[in-house]
Amino acid sequence: TFEIGVGRLIYMVVLNFFIMIGMIFSGTTQASLAWLWVDLIASFKQKESS
Protein backbone atom coordinates (compact mmCIF):
# COMPACT_ATOMS: atom_id res chain seq x y z
CA THR A 1 0.00 0.00 0.00
CA PHE A 2 2.95 2.31 0.66
CA GLU A 3 4.23 1.91 -2.91
CA ILE A 4 0.78 2.76 -4.30
CA GLY A 5 0.72 5.93 -2.17
CA VAL A 6 4.17 6.99 -3.37
CA GLY A 7 3.21 6.25 -6.97
CA ARG A 8 0.11 8.42 -6.64
CA LEU A 9 2.10 11.23 -5.06
CA ILE A 10 4.67 11.17 -7.87
CA TYR A 11 1.86 11.01 -10.42
CA MET A 12 0.20 14.08 -8.92
CA VAL A 13 3.47 16.04 -8.73
CA VAL A 14 4.41 15.21 -12.33
CA LEU A 15 0.92 16.08 -13.55
CA ASN A 16 0.95 19.40 -11.67
CA PHE A 17 4.41 20.12 -13.09
CA PHE A 18 3.21 19.61 -16.66
CA ILE A 19 0.10 21.71 -16.01
CA MET A 20 2.30 24.50 -14.66
CA ILE A 21 4.68 24.33 -17.65
CA GLY A 22 1.76 24.28 -20.07
CA MET A 23 0.18 27.23 -18.29
CA ILE A 24 3.39 29.26 -18.52
CA PHE A 25 3.89 28.58 -22.23
CA SER A 26 0.29 28.93 -23.38
CA GLY A 27 -0.77 31.70 -20.99
CA THR A 28 -3.74 29.67 -19.83
CA THR A 29 -6.46 31.67 -18.09
CA GLN A 30 -7.32 30.90 -14.49
CA ALA A 31 -10.78 29.73 -15.54
CA SER A 32 -9.44 26.89 -17.66
CA LEU A 33 -6.86 26.12 -14.98
CA ALA A 34 -9.65 25.75 -12.42
CA TRP A 35 -11.51 23.47 -14.85
CA LEU A 36 -8.33 21.42 -15.23
CA TRP A 37 -8.08 21.04 -11.45
CA VAL A 38 -11.73 19.97 -11.16
CA ASP A 39 -11.17 17.41 -13.92
CA LEU A 40 -7.97 16.19 -12.23
CA ILE A 41 -9.60 15.81 -8.81
CA ALA A 42 -12.64 14.07 -10.30
CA SER A 43 -10.53 11.51 -12.16
CA PHE A 44 -8.34 11.03 -9.08
CA LYS A 45 -11.34 10.29 -6.84
CA GLN A 46 -12.81 8.00 -9.49
CA LYS A 47 -9.54 6.04 -9.59
CA GLU A 48 -9.51 5.88 -5.80
CA SER A 49 -13.03 4.46 -5.49
CA SER A 50 -12.65 1.84 -8.23
Secondary structure, DSSP 8 states (H G I E B T S, - for coil): -HHHHHHHHHHHHHHHHHHHHHHHHHT--HHHHHHHHHHHHHHHHHHHH-
